[in-house]
Amino acid sequence: MTSERAVLAFAGIMVILSVILTNYVHPGFMWLTIFVGANLFQSAFTGFCPAGKIFQKLGFKSSEGSCC
């Protein structure tokens, strides 16, 4: 798995988890959903993805021509 796919999987899991936590635990968890979405949005324009850098340091390989 490439770091880009790992970032997408991680973002998806975080969004699903935050929606579940918002629904069953506390409405304040909606900020986690907003944070993940904002991070994905800025990554689309800047090409900088903190999660991508972390996954690369964990040993995931980057695909050619990627932003992360």
Buried (B, 14 or more C-beta within 10 A) or exposed (E): EBBBEBBBEBBEEBBEBBBEBBEEEEEEBBEBBEEBBEBBEEBEEEEEBEBBBBBBEEEBEBEEEBBB
